[in-house]
Amino acid sequence: MAKRSRKNHGTAFKAKVALEAIKEQQTLSELADRFQVHRNQIAQWKKQLLDRAEEIFAKEKASDNDPGVKELHAKIGRLAMENDFLSVALGRIGDTSAKR
């Protein structure tokens, strides 16, 4: 008897199957036959989708508060200038010929 390889289903496929299960137009057994997946796996995907559906909208709201790319580039520029200035200043302090 040949060993059957494990199937790795993509996220789009899982979402499609879970949505079909949520619609409840077909039983889990019918969906299992249709998509060639065990009915327990479909039930698990359905549960995951229902449990984590709130996260989808929470992430969307959080991304509105994130700083823009231009702001981040400006901050990087300021920090780079500060680092350059401080490295020069520290070089002068370490130099023994510098005036005090």
Contacts in CASP RR format, 6 or more apart in sequence:
PFRMAT RR
TARGET T0000
AUTHOR 0000-0000-0000
METHOD contacts of the structure
MODEL  1
MAKRSRKNHGTAFKAKVALEAIKEQQTLSELADRFQVHRNQIAQWKKQLL
DRAEEIFAKEKASDNDPGVKELHAKIGRLAMENDFLSVALGRIGDTSAKR
9 37 0 8 1.000
13 35 0 8 1.000
14 45 0 8 1.000
15 49 0 8 1.000
17 31 0 8 1.000
17 35 0 8 1.000
17 37 0 8 1.000
17 42 0 8 1.000
17 45 0 8 1.000
18 42 0 8 1.000
18 45 0 8 1.000
18 46 0 8 1.000
18 48 0 8 1.000
18 49 0 8 1.000
19 49 0 8 1.000
20 26 0 8 1.000
20 31 0 8 1.000
20 35 0 8 1.000
21 28 0 8 1.000
21 31 0 8 1.000
21 42 0 8 1.000
21 43 0 8 1.000
21 45 0 8 1.000
21 46 0 8 1.000
22 46 0 8 1.000
22 49 0 8 1.000
22 50 0 8 1.000
26 34 0 8 1.000
28 39 0 8 1.000
28 42 0 8 1.000
28 43 0 8 1.000
29 39 0 8 1.000
31 37 0 8 1.000
31 39 0 8 1.000
31 42 0 8 1.000
32 38 0 8 1.000
32 39 0 8 1.000
32 42 0 8 1.000
35 42 0 8 1.000
92 98 0 8 1.000
END
